[in-house]
Amino acid sequence: MSEFYKALKEGKTKAEALRAAQIALLKNPKTAHPYYWSAFILVGSWL
């Protein structure tokens, strides 16, 4: 979640920030399994 909010502060949209956070988790072998990143979804306006 910290990566998500970091990306939001950088000016990315919510969808872009979520994608960046998921990619960061995928790059780490300890958190690459979908168990760690698949539960995070956007509800409502994605912009």
N, C-alpha and C positions, 0 to 999 in steps of 0.2 A: 504494500500500500504506500510505503514511503516513496517508491519510484513513481507511482501514479501521481501523487501530489507534487513531487518535484517537477515532473513533466508539465503539469498544469501551471505551475509558477513560471515555467519557461514560455508559456503562451500557447501551448498545444491545446487542441480541442479535447474533449473528454474521451472521444473514441481513439484519437491518436495517443493520448496519455495512457489509456488502458492497454493499447497495443504495445507501447514502449515498455510498460511494466511487465507484460506477459513475455516479451522477448528477453528482457533482463532475467527473468526466472528461467527461461528455457536455456539460456547460455550457461547457467550454473548447473553442473551435473547433479548436485544435491537437490535441486528444486525443479529439474526438468520434467519430472513425471506430472501428468495432468492433474493429479491430486492437489498440487500446490497452486496451479494457476487457472484451472478451468472453472472454478466456482465464481470468479469475478466477472460480473456482467453489468451492463449499463441498462438502467430502466428509465424510461421517459426520454426527454430531449437529449440527443447525443451531441449537440453543438455547444 
